Amino acid sequence: MVSSNEIIEEDKKMLMQSFKRWYPVVIDHGKGSLIYDIEGKEYIDMNAGIGVVALGHSNEKIVKAVEEQARKFFHYSLTDFYYEKAISVARRLLSFFPFKGKVFYTNSGTESVEAAIKIARHHTKKEYVIGFVNSFHGRTLGSLAFTSSKAVQRSGFSPLLPSTFLIPYPDPRNPLCREDCASEIISYIEDWLFKKIVDPSEIAAFIMEPIQGEGGVIVPPDDFFSQLRSITSKNGILMIMDEVQTGIGRTGKMFAFEHFNVVPDIVTLAKAIGGGLPLGAVVGREEIMDLPYGSHASTFGGNPLALAASEVVLDEVPKLLDHVSYLGKKIIEELSSALSPFLYEVRGKGLLVGAELRKDGKPYEEGLAKVLDGSFNRGVLAIGAGESVVRVEPPLVIEEDIAMKATNIIKEEIEKLR
Ligand SMILES: Cc1ncc(COP(=O)(O)O)c(C=O)c1O
């Protein structure tokens, strides 16, 4: 049998190393919220394959649904043909939205973002799209223009999509925020962006994460998006909410925008919606989802196997929302009680939690590596976000005792920091 070390060596030789692995674990299989490496060691999964496997690993209902679909047909491109699963998932998905909407299927988060930008530009016939610093929206050349949680993501890939600007996110840690972060960023938009940089009549959309995930689990003030909604509505500008990471129950509501008393025009989804199979979706108000025939499509978007999994996800996740909210609060409480001078803040909503580490007032990156390594060695898989934030994002189905066991291990590793 090959060992983990051998696979890691071959991986280095054969795969482009443009992405970071946090520690040397080689996955063999998973069940629920547990993962097993190829040497048989068990781990508690506190990242769910980066927020994807909401119903846990190899969920029996998903296995059955995908198997049934596989016995019928794997693929028959939705771009040119019809099939029923596309409708049954859309019906479920649209039932969660407070507006009459339409769906466009993709295969990933970045594709959903690309599609949303095209839809917004085409519909409004305007060219500017405004994003927020420290966001993550994907890595293809369109979405990359709005991704800026680390400079390396953009470095060497310019020129990026033109007619885009990035403005400060209402991050309570942002030096621009003094007393009332929401109003201060809104003033910046009205007094600087609209007056000095681009006239609002030329802006198609603002694109934003309701909580910045990759950027460090940054939760904006409660009233920011409703204030932004007022000025976008007044100026005929669309709001694109990127819920690729936060959507489908992750924060204790089906969509994170529900926490903020706002209704966006377009929502981008991926990750959890396919239950582990590649699926993404754009949901927008019916009147906006009006790209003409032939103008946008994807061979694999809305793959029947992924849709079969998605039906199960969309049926099961609403039943988990109370559990997600309850457990998220408990995890925040537990991590917040860590006795460590390096624990700056624990924040988040539902099962998207970040514990930020700082040393001498600055991000403590070494501390993050120590906590993640220490947890990994004790059988807990968690990863980082931002510069020095421990990200806790387990499958939504994780049992309370397993989640708290892993949380305690992370807490103890934080307390060990010197
Ligand atoms: C908010 C958000 N948007 C878009 C993406 C990109 O998704 P993908 O990696 O599926 O392209 C991510 C990925 O982490 C994300 O968190």
The ligand as an SDF file (V2000), in Angstrom:
LIG
                    3D

 16 16  0  0  0  0  0  0  0  0999 V2000
  -17.4990   33.7300   -1.2110 C   0  0  0  0  0  0  0  0  0  0  0  0
  -16.8310   32.8930   -2.2580 C   0  0  0  0  0  0  0  0  0  0  0  0
  -17.0550   33.1500   -3.5430 N   0  0  0  0  0  0  0  0  0  0  0  0
  -16.4900   32.4180   -4.5170 C   0  0  0  0  0  0  0  0  0  0  0  0
  -15.6320   31.3940   -4.2300 C   0  0  0  0  0  0  0  0  0  0  0  0
  -15.0020   30.5990   -5.3220 C   0  0  0  0  0  0  0  0  0  0  0  0
  -15.5390   29.3320   -5.3700 O   0  0  0  0  0  0  0  0  0  0  0  0
  -14.8220   28.1840   -6.2240 P   0  0  0  0  0  0  0  0  0  0  0  0
  -13.5710   27.8190   -5.5160 O   0  0  0  0  0  0  0  0  0  0  0  0
  -15.8480   27.0710   -6.2330 O   0  0  0  0  0  0  0  0  0  0  0  0
  -14.5890   28.7420   -7.5760 O   0  0  0  0  0  0  0  0  0  0  0  0
  -15.3620   31.0770   -2.8840 C   0  0  0  0  0  0  0  0  0  0  0  0
  -14.4340   29.9960   -2.5310 C   0  0  0  0  0  0  0  0  0  0  0  0
  -13.9820   29.8500   -1.4460 O   0  0  0  0  0  0  0  0  0  0  0  0
  -15.9720   31.8500   -1.8760 C   0  0  0  0  0  0  0  0  0  0  0  0
  -15.7350   31.6100   -0.5770 O   0  0  0  0  0  0  0  0  0  0  0  0
  1  2  1  0
  2  3  1  0
  2 15  2  0
  3  4  2  0
  4  5  1  0
  5  6  1  0
  5 12  2  0
  6  7  1  0
  7  8  1  0
  8  9  2  0
  8 10  1  0
  8 11  1  0
 12 13  1  0
 12 15  1  0
 13 14  2  0
 15 16  1  0
M  END
$$$$
